[in-house]
């Protein structure tokens, strides 16, 4: 099984550019505004330096400039979504293992998918592949009402507990095969698939609302393109966003569980 869930950075020449790091210590606008409004000395933010570095070096420099998305990426504590053994690596530019042979995606790919989905407060969203719950938390932070489906029931339970402990509201974690969609809450303004599909599952296309956005990695088991699917007047348009590498989507609308090329 592939162990990387996202575009690896060795093909990204931005990483080889020497970086002036002094700007990382300056407060971001939202941070300053919050401190002024509250008028008190704030609690220290765990991993603050690492979070700022992630925002500036991994995201802003690679073209993610939407302040709402950047704020969500700064505020959601990624270190709470990784196993203790990977705590120090939580804000690094790579996917990390979360147990059960699965991964939490690289920060860049989470931000790129979130940006492409153009999340508005109140949007109804479906995520396929809850994993750690991190992408779900980012969408919820931006105000989406989220249904997230995970086929691995142990991961689903752990994510449910984690999101409740961290007090993320408006997220329902469902155990099952999300490649078939989740009809009880359809249609969705946003569908995000965080595992690689051989093609866009027809079940998901049916559940995308008019004007909806779906972001999904499509390709073979080793290389995929991240696609943005737009539905307008029952017409479907596809845009290729980024090359990427995700773990497989396994199920009725994805790859077979056993006997497939990889398993
Ligand atoms: N979004 C996750 C996060 O923020 O941690 C990372 C997702 S991980 C790259 C892909 C996940 O998709 C795995 O947890 C895997 O079990 C799940 N998955 C694969 N096929 C699935 C399916 N048919 N339905 C639901 N989840 C599936």
Boltz pocket constraint, residues with backbone or C-beta under 6 A from the ligand:
constraints:
  - pocket:
      binder: B
      contacts: [[A, 5], [A, 102], [A, 103], [A, 104], [A, 105], [A, 128], [A, 129], [A, 130], [A, 131], [A, 132], [A, 133], [A, 134], [A, 135], [A, 136], [A, 149], [A, 150], [A, 151], [A, 152], [A, 155], [A, 176], [A, 177], [A, 178], [A, 179], [A, 180], [A, 194], [A, 195], [A, 246], [A, 247], [A, 248], [A, 249], [A, 250], [A, 251], [A, 252], [A, 254]]
      max_distance: 6.0
